[in-house]
Amino acid sequence: MNLPDYYLILNFKNNDRQANEFIFRTYYKELFYIAIKYLGNPDEAKDLVQSSFVKLWENREHLQEDKPLKPYLLTIHKNNCLDSIKRKKLNTQTLSETISATDKYSLEEQLISNELEYKIIESVSLLPPKCKTIFEMSRYEGLKNVEIAEKLNISIKTVENQMTIALEKLRKSLIDYLIISLLFITNFF
């Protein structure tokens, strides 16, 4: 772990307001996008992000200075999202619907889909900054390579190279998860 992360976690554990604000500003947007992917509702997403930061705050004593903060926070947030989906599902269905095999399948299918989306978002967040920016502009904002090149004042070839790098890194980081998901899904048939 690098030194700034070490001191950030140490200060956060010691109730430092600036460390808390820095963590919030650094991760809010990413957590919000994850929650939107899971829930599809901006208001619920904002509430869920707040809940994740509260859980991080409540569990700050358990943080280890030699371990990165981001995976811990993402795990808290992912679990909050999945819990919210489960609660919604249980609140909107009768007991008999919940027990039926088709609903069980659709819930598990939804959880697998949501887990895959989470893994993709997590993998994108781990891309190098320039590569991540270009990938997000292409995939999330729907910009063409020419538009990205103009906005970032770089060559189209650079955009193409960065997209190739991003896709290769994503492929490598997601391959194991995709294989496991496929094996899990084939057990239903």
C-alpha positions in Angstrom: 0.0 0.0 0.0 1.3 3.4 -0.7 2.0 5.9 2.0 -0.8 8.4 1.3 -3.4 5.6 1.6 -1.8 4.5 4.8 -2.2 8.0 6.3 -5.6 8.4 4.9 -6.9 5.3 6.6 -5.0 6.2 9.8 -6.6 9.6 9.9 -10.0 8.3 9.0 -9.8 5.8 11.9 -8.9 8.7 14.2 -12.1 10.6 13.3 -10.3 13.2 11.1 -13.0 15.2 9.3 -10.8 16.0 6.3 -10.0 12.4 5.7 -13.7 11.6 5.9 -14.6 14.3 3.4 -11.7 13.3 1.1 -13.0 9.7 1.0 -16.6 10.9 0.4 -15.6 13.2 -2.5 -13.3 10.5 -4.0 -15.7 7.6 -4.0 -19.2 9.2 -4.1 -19.6 9.3 -7.8 -18.5 5.8 -8.4 -20.7 4.4 -5.7 -23.6 6.4 -7.0 -23.2 4.9 -10.5 -23.0 1.4 -9.0 -26.2 1.9 -7.1 -27.9 3.3 -10.2 -26.9 0.1 -12.1 -28.4 -2.0 -9.3 -31.5 0.0 -8.5 -32.2 2.2 -11.5 -33.6 4.9 -9.2 -31.4 8.0 -8.4 -33.1 8.8 -5.1 -32.7 5.2 -3.8 -29.1 5.2 -5.2 -28.2 8.4 -3.2 -29.7 6.8 0.0 -27.8 3.6 -0.6 -24.5 5.5 -1.1 -25.1 7.4 2.1 -25.8 4.1 3.9 -22.5 2.7 2.6 -20.5 5.6 3.9 -22.3 5.3 7.3 -21.4 1.6 7.5 -17.8 2.5 6.5 -17.7 5.1 9.3 -19.3 2.7 11.8 -16.7 0.0 11.0 -13.6 2.3 10.7 -11.9 0.7 13.7 -11.7 -2.6 11.7 -9.8 -1.0 8.8 -6.2 -2.0 8.4 -3.8 0.7 7.4 -1.8 -1.7 5.2 -4.8 -2.7 3.1 -6.4 -0.5 0.5 -9.7 1.2 1.4 -11.4 1.0 -2.0 -12.1 -2.7 -2.1 -13.4 -2.7 1.4 -15.8 0.2 0.6 -16.9 -1.4 -2.6 -17.7 -4.6 -0.8 -19.8 -2.8 1.7 -21.6 -1.0 -1.1 -22.2 -4.1 -3.2 -23.7 -5.9 -0.2 -25.9 -2.9 0.5 -27.1 -2.9 -3.1 -27.8 -6.7 -3.0 -29.6 -6.4 0.3 -31.7 -3.6 -1.0 -32.7 -5.7 -4.1 -33.6 -8.6 -1.8 -35.7 -6.4 0.4 -37.5 -4.9 -2.5 -38.1 -8.3 -4.0 -39.5 -9.7 -0.8 -41.6 -6.6 -0.1 -43.3 -6.8 -3.5 -44.0 -10.6 -3.7 -46.3 -12.8 -1.7 -44.8 -15.7 0.2 -46.0 -18.2 -2.4 -44.4 -16.3 -5.2 -41.1 -16.1 -3.3 -41.1 -19.8 -2.8 -41.9 -20.8 -6.4 -39.1 -22.1 -8.6 -39.5 -19.5 -11.3 -39.2 -16.6 -8.9 -36.2 -18.2 -7.3 -34.6 -18.5 -10.7 -35.4 -14.9 -11.6 -34.0 -13.6 -8.3 -30.8 -15.6 -8.8 -30.6 -14.6 -12.4 -31.0 -10.9 -11.3 -28.3 -11.3 -8.7 -25.9 -12.9 -11.2 -26.6 -10.0 -13.6 -26.1 -7.4 -10.9 -22.9 -9.1 -9.7 -21.6 -9.1 -13.3 -22.4 -5.4 -13.6 -20.6 -4.8 -10.3 -17.6 -6.7 -11.4 -17.5 -4.7 -14.7 -17.8 -1.4 -12.8 -15.1 -2.5 -10.3 -12.8 -3.6 -13.2 -13.3 -0.3 -15.0 -12.4 1.6 -11.8 -9.1 -0.2 -11.7 -8.1 0.9 -15.2 -5.3 3.5 -15.5 -6.8 7.0 -15.2 -6.4 8.0 -18.9 -7.6 4.6 -20.1 -10.6 4.8 -17.7 -11.6 8.2 -18.9 -11.5 7.2 -22.5 -13.4 4.0 -21.9 -16.1 5.8 -19.9 -16.5 8.5 -22.5 -16.9 5.8 -25.1 -19.1 3.3 -23.3 -21.0 5.3 -20.8 -21.3 8.7 -22.6 -21.6 7.1 -26.1 -19.0 9.3 -27.7 -17.2 8.2 -30.9 -13.4 8.0 -31.0 -13.2 11.2 -33.0 -15.3 13.1 -30.4 -13.2 11.7 -27.5 -10.0 12.7 -29.3 -11.3 16.3 -29.8 -12.5 16.6 -26.2 -9.3 15.4 -24.7 -7.1 17.0 -27.4 -5.3 13.7 -28.3 -5.0 11.7 -31.5 -7.6 9.3 -32.6 -4.9 6.6 -32.6 -4.3 7.3 -28.9 -8.0 6.8 -28.2 -8.0 3.5 -30.2 -4.9 2.3 -28.4 -6.4 3.2 -25.0 -9.6 1.4 -25.8 -7.7 -1.7 -26.9 -5.8 -1.6 -23.6 -9.1 -1.1 -21.6 -10.9 -4.0 -23.3 -7.9 -6.3 -22.9 -7.6 -5.5 -19.2 -11.4 -5.9 -18.7 -11.3 -9.2 -20.6 -8.6 -10.5 -18.3 -10.1 -9.3 -15.1 -13.6 -10.7 -15.9 -12.8 -14.0 -17.6 -12.8 -16.1 -14.4 -16.1 -14.6 -13.2 -17.8 -15.1 -16.6 -16.8 -18.8 -16.6 -18.1 -19.3 -13.1 -21.3 -17.5 -14.0 -21.8 -19.7 -17.0 -21.3 -22.8 -15.0 -23.7 -21.6 -12.4 -26.4 -20.8 -15.0 -26.0 -24.1 -16.8 -26.9 -25.9 -13.5 -30.4 -24.5 -13.9 -31.0 -26.3 -17.2 
